[in-house]
Amino acid sequence: MSASSHEARALSCPRCGGRLSGVTASALVACAACGSPLAVHVPGEAVREAIHPAKSAAEAVAAAGAFWNRDGLPARFAQLAPEAPVLLFAAVGEVHRTSVASVTSRGAAPVAHETRDVALAAPIPGVPLEKADLPSALEAGARVPFDPAALQRSGLVFDPVKGPALLFPASRNGTSLEERLAVVYVPFWLVRKRFRRGLYEALVDAGTGRLLHARAPVARTRRLLESALLIHLLAAALALPLGGWGRIAGALVRLDEIGVILLFLVPAGLVALAAWSWNRLRFRYEIEGDASSVTFRAINKPVKTLLEKAVDRTMKVTMWILNKIV
Amino acid sequence: MTTAEEPRSCPQCGAAAARDEADAFATCGFCGARLFLGDEPGVSHELLLPAVSPEELPARLRAWLDDREALGAPRNVSSKLLFFPFWVRARAGVSDVALAAPSLADGLRDFRLPAGDAKTFSARATGQAEVVAATVAREALPFADAPPGELRLVHVPFHEVSFNLFDRAVRVWIDAVAGQAIPLDPIPTSEANLDRAYAFLLFVLFAAAFAGFHALFRGATARGAVFLLVAGPLILLATRGIAARMEDA
């Protein structure tokens, strides 16, 4: 029976005989007349199910808050209330296959084996769903029949953008005897905070309440002591009279070979220090990560700043000179 | 039951979709997307005609980026025209608008339908542009109880502009009727005023440190100590207070 065949639309409830209108594919449905739960299986077509969120919006906000209420963020950011959390339902494809290997040892009887594959069928741009443990989410969540309107009333429903052929290509190593396709709508909470001109989001697994990914701005004052130290180093280097630099050079030369190497490394080191300082003073930073790890990220920073390019060149020249003389 | 109907493919996932019984929707056999076919009695299906040409996009994008203080030149800029669906309920001169397909675009939820030339939706009118299928069921709308006569499904044209800003891929929708911009991805903005204030305060700190070290290296120990141990920390504290206040303003 295919999705387009008319038998699929003439299904009736085996208990009361009521007509199951609109059922065009595999589905778990309730009879509109008597309410009996029914499983309609159309071979080769997907069963559609959904998992309701086990965690509430308040619990999602609390999980996001644990990330957002930390030292080093602007004080007002932590105080800001997030926008109303958005519930997302992402389509996840699941296939159970029973297949036999095409190549077996001579004389051995073919053995059937079962496999299960899970793949995200609806990547949502800007939402890192790949961080979710989808197989566990499908196993842990209680599945209910897919009711599009009910699901859409509670959140945003992202239908698959990849069909079964793309998601689960046929196995090359065997013959598939039976295949059961399912599309399961898995819930996630997206909590967002608007701060200055930015929008910062936290993605929370609505089944476990685990924070999957979050971003937050970093307070500029967090790096103030670092900045002050660098500024004092730079001021001291510039204020040192030429005679002072001469005495430092003389002391290094007296250290013999190591001293000469250090002497040549001083200019490259100063440029590297300037590049490092510039990166910390010039750019705004954000943090991103999850409940267990956080990384810093400079905003609007080119892949290589001019000073970083200068460091590369100075180091190249220094290494060339050292190779020649040492 | 409907009469013989050729299966059509789902624009979401490509699987076969079959028309629902006595309904203006088709249901995809794989993903279950309900696709509005646009021929339900009483519900009109329209599209707005694009008025913003692709040639205008670079200037509009630059103005919008400048307004958001996003530094740097956008690279690898490309654009495509697409039609995004909205459910519209018009009654007594007031229009309610709801998304007819899911989207997380910041600003799309509060999108006001632009006034433009409307015509009946047809595949021919959209040309080569991508048409986002309407998948939000009428029953799920905030105005689900509206009679069909008050409802319209309107496909609005947007130019989706994709580009790289430094190391980030960014997409912005520019409404092709009125030109309003809607970011799909967070834009890496800078805060120019805050940058300038912070740089000025750190320069003052540098000047004090330089004066202090200069005095110290020339034997004026007392003057150097005043700059380094009194003026420096005071400027540092002032910088911290001012920067924190500006950041939280």
Interface residues (C-beta under 8 A of the other chain):
Chain A: S2 A3 S4 H6 A8 R9 A10 S21 G22 T24 A25 A27 V42 E45 A46 R48 P74 A75 R76 V86 L88 A91 A121 I124 P125 G126 V127 F146 P148 A149 A150 L151 Q152 R153 L156 V157 F158 D159 P160 V161 K162 G163 P164 A165 L166 L181 V183 L190 R196 R197 G198 L199 E201 R215 A219 R220 T221 L224 S227 A228 I231 H232 L234 A235 A236 L238 A239 L240 P241 G244 L281 R282 R284 I299 N300 K301 P302 V303
Chain B: M1 T2 A4 E5 E6 P7 C10 Q12 C13 G14 A15 A16 A17 A18 D20 E21 A22 D23 T27 C28 G29 F30 C31 G32 A33 R34 R68 E69 A70 L71 G72 P102 S103 L104 D106 T135 V136 A137 E139 A140 L165 F166 D167 R171 L184 D185 P186 I187 P188 T189 S190 E191 L194 D195 Y198 A199 L202 L205 F206 A209 F210 G212 F213 H214 L216 F217 R218 L228 G232 L236 T239 R240 A243 A244 E247 D248
